[in-house]
Amino acid sequence: MPLYKISDERKRLIRFAPSPLELENLLEGWIEESPEVFGDDVLVIGRQVPTEAGPIDLLALNGVGDLLIVELKRAKAPRDVIAQALDYLSAVEAWDNDKIESVAIDYFRRVDVPYESLEQALSSKAGVAPAEGEGEAPVMQGPAELNRRQHVFIVAQDLGAATERMARFLCGKGIAVTCLAFTYYRTDSGEELLEVTPTVQPPTGVDGPLPPRGPKIDEGAFLTLCREAGSELAIQLYQRAKALAEKRRAQGDLIKWGEKGYSYSFARAKPDSKWTPNPFWAFPRYFQIWVAGIEDEYPEAGVHFRQALASIAAVRDRLDQRGPCVYFARDPLDAAQVDAFIQAVERLGADLDRERETAGGT
């Protein structure tokens, strides 16, 4: 059904006719700039975010720290869009606070918004100044609240009965899925409107109270999961990373455990930096190398890191992919390449040590 605009002279109606939307990135950009489509307290933290399952169109957080996974289709949603969205959900479900912070900071830098930390962005979005000292805490309740729940949004011009049926089924099983149908209108003079209508929404209570955060994994549990997954790479990588962290303990290197894996963490090389350099995260079935974040914060060290990674054939093939991260799944490297990768991480640590000394850090 068409929409009508009342003319400035209030003498006639100007018809907005439904029109096809030619480019999906137009829709992506519009919603990126107007995330209130998903709620008043939503903050976008990534666009085309690379994951093990492929790039997520938009990634966002709401005011209580739930992670929002947004899949956009400019025309009819294919039947497998639900499976695609669930694959994304499974890829980010284990992301911890450090990982989400890194994704968000990289995105803020790429879109040139003046946020130096995720807490600052969330507080600004909520209209609350960041906490100082013993003052009032920001709305976000601190980083421990991030990603304890996930919510999938599917946005399409034509969702289709099958997609909506599967979305309702998932909602009934406690998985929050919202379907939003949009209609794009355009007048002969070029004026545009976008109408967005929810066709499936989780019933009240699906989001429910925050589930308890699971305990952090430890070395024994991680190695058991690796053996169950048949991932010798993950075991070799962990053993080499552990040895490097012990070797560089005096420089502040750490293995930081999360619920399902670990990250390798360097001490901050700049006294005023709010970002901890984490060159990679590892899980039983895959690991991720963080490249762009290192380059943005520490340009010289980042160049050396990229050059060292480029000497590893399996890594070199993925360095120029879209997005800030390089992902590996199901043992794509051999033992020699694992050693070369750890050597690249060790060199990065030495570069950061020199930057820390130059900056007067400890």
C-alpha positions, -999 to +999 in steps of 0.1 A: +000+000+000+015+034-010+022+062+014+012+099+008+029+131+018+008+162+022+022+189-001+036+221+014+006+240+002-016+214+018-036+212-014-028+177-026-012+143-017+022+133-031+024+095-036+053+075-022+053+043-042+070+011-029+103+007-048+130-020-049+162-012-030+191-016-054+221-019-030+222-038+003+250-015+016+226+014+014+203-003+039+233-013+060+245+023+062+211+037+070+206+013+099+242+017+111+235+054+115+201+048+131+204+018+154+173+030+173+155+007+148+165-021+173+159-001+205+166+033+221+197+021+240+215+004+211+252+011+202+267-002+170+302-017+176+310-032+142+301-034+106+310-064+084+326-080+115+347-110+106+339-142+125+346-179+120+311-181+104+317-152+080+313-114+083+283-101+104+265-072+087+261-052+119+271-060+155+257-040+184+252-038+222+221-028+241+220-010+275+223-042+295+252-056+275+234-081+253+251-087+219+229-080+189+236-098+156+220-081+126+216-098+093+203-076+064+188-086+031+177-059+006+151-081-010+137-115-001+154-133+027+166-168+015+154-198+033+188-204+049+190-169+065+180-184+099+208-210+097+232-182+087+222-160+116+225-190+141+260-197+127+270-161+135+255-164+169+275-196+176+307-178+165+303-149+189+286-165+219+320-172+236+334-137+230+346-122+262+349-086+273+384-081+259+374-094+225+343-072+223+362-042+235+388-048+207+362-051+180+344-020+192+376+002+195+387-009+160+352+001+146+352+035+164+386+043+149+375+032+114+343+054+115+362+082+132+340+086+163+357+101+194+354+072+218+385+059+235+369+030+253+337+009+251+327+021+286+329+057+274+308+049+243+281+031+263+280+058+289+277+085+262+249+065+246+231+063+279+237+100+286+257+092+317+292+104+324+318+077+330+324+068+366+354+083+384+368+071+417+339+062+440+313+080+421+282+066+405+287+037+381+276+040+345+244+024+333+263-005+318+271-021+352+307-026+341+323-050+316+313-082+334+278-078+319+288-080+283+275-108+260+256-128+286+227-129+262+225-126+224+197-114+202+194-120+164+177-094+142+168-103+106+159-074+084+146-079+049+121-065+024+104-099+021+110-123+050+090-152+037+067-175+057+094-201+063+118-176+078+091-162+101+080-197+111+115-208+120+120-175+139+089-181+160+100-217+167+134-204+180+117-178+201+096-206+217+129-224+225+143-194+243+165-180+215+157-143+209+150-137+172+133-106+158+122-103+122+118-068+107+102-063+073+110-030+056+094-012+027+113+014+007+094+043-008+105+069-033+087+098-050+093+110-085+112+139-071+136+117-052+123+119-016+127+086+003+110+068+032+118+036+049+090+018+068+101-009+093+076-033+107+083-061+132+067-094+120+082-117+147+093-107+181+104-128+211+076-131+236+079-113+269+103-132+291+125-147+264+153-124+272+145-130+309+169-124+337+206-124+330+219-160+332+249-166+355+282-162+338+299-195+334+332-202+351+364-194+333+380-224+316+415-236+328+444-254+311+432-289+319+397-283+307+409-265+276+433-293+266+405-319+272+382-299+248+410-298+222+415-335+223+378-341+220+377-318+190+408-336+175+427-303+173+464-309+176+470-274+164+452-258+194+473-279+217+506-271+200+496-234+199+488-233+235+520-251+246+541-226+225+521-196+238+525-207+274+562-211+270+565-176+255+544-161+283+566-177+309+597-165+291+584-130+290+567-130+325+589-100+336+575-079+307+539-086+319+528-112+293+498-132+304+476-161+292+441-148+300+414-174+303+378-169+293+348-193+294+358-213+263+394-203+254+422-179+261+439-148+248+476-139+247+480-105+264+509-080+264+512-052+289+502-018+276+531-001+258+517+034+263+508+049+297+477+066+284+464+037+264+431+021+274+436-009+251+455-040+261+474-055+231+460-090+225+476-104+193+454-135+192+426-155+208+424-193+207+396-218+212+395-256+207+383-254+171+398-221+158+419-191+166+420-155+155+449-132+149+442-095+156+461-074+131+444-040+125+441-032+162+478-036+167+486-015+137+462+013+147+476+016+183+512+008+176+520+016+139+556+006+138+552-026+158+521-034+137+540-031+104+567-055+117+539-079+129+522-079+096+555-085+078+563-114+100+529-129+095+532-125+057+562-149+058+537-177+068+520-189+037+487-199+053+485-165+071+496-144+041+467-156+020+442-141+046+460-109+056+442-088+030+407-101+037+381-075+047+381-067+084+406-063+112+411-100+120+425-131+105+406-163+114+418-199+112+396-230+117+403-267+118+440-269+118+451-250+087+487-246+099+514-272+104+538-274+133+565-253+116+539-226+108+528-226+145+564-220+155+568-192+130+536-176+143+548-177+179+581-161+167+561-133+151+542-128+184+575-128+203+590-101+179+558-080+184+564-083+222+600-070+218+587-041+197+562-032+223+589-034+250+609-008+231+578+015+227+571+011+264+607+022+273+605+051+249+572+063+264+585+059+299+562+031+308+569+004+333 
